[in-house]
Amino acid sequence: MNTAGNPPGHEPGSPTYHGLPAIKTPVWTWEVPAYFYAGGAAGAAATIGAVLQVLDSEDSARLVRRCRDIAALGTTVGTALLISDLGRPARFLNMLRVFKPSSPLNVGSWILTAATGLSIGAAVLSRGEGPLARMGELAGLGAGVLGPPLAGYTAVLLAATAVPVWQEGRTTLPVLFIASSTGAACSLLELGDFDETELTAVRRLGTIAQLVELAAAKAVERETGRVERVARPYDEGLSGALWKASGALTVVSLAVDQMTGKRKGGRVAAALFGSAGSLALRFSVWHAGRASAADPRATFESQRA
């Protein structure tokens, strides 16, 4: 470690390793934050569908079916995105060769695999009759149980890395991801045609989820802000712009839904704003991690705090 003769841009008196980043920048491509969104929304939709199945399966049959369709599509698309990022299917299959409870990546791979199979099974088999329909109902319940872990494990995975901005948000980032995933699922559900009772329930849940998401985002800022340098990516650069855009889009979604949500046009607009906000959040966190890893000082200041 030195403070003299460092590369241009090094700040005198700041601890670094010769002005170079102490860790490597994550090599994940855009498919990963896209998966965070797709998989999160799928997990939340599966859980919403399972809860409705248990509480009111007869009166909410259309809504339950839409939840299962979203879960099946989201997990399928999410799996394809991960395989695309890895380069070939064999690399994804290699992660399933063992089961390591201590590895968020390994556990997450198993959760995604099981949730995908159960979600597809629920969406397809429940449209049948007799034993097939009953198998579909059971698959829907299983997918619902795996929904929260699917929506939140990605945040746990990020927090388990050495990237300062992700690591410092380890207690609040999972809450943010689960809340945002629930809001995203409700936004997708609002695009469908349901009766007034069903839509009211979806809108209320979506409102609660988005309010929790906004509060959780502030909590992430406070937690990572324990070390001022670490929190910078949420305030500067592309990641900061996306972070602010995510919050603004979520607020707009809430406002539009409250003012015009009873009309289809307003409901669709609110859903689109909400979906865009949730997607922007995932890309913001991804870009923040890349910026944090590239900051020579962030790692040292985080470890010394």
Disulfide bonds with the S-S distance in Angstrom:
none
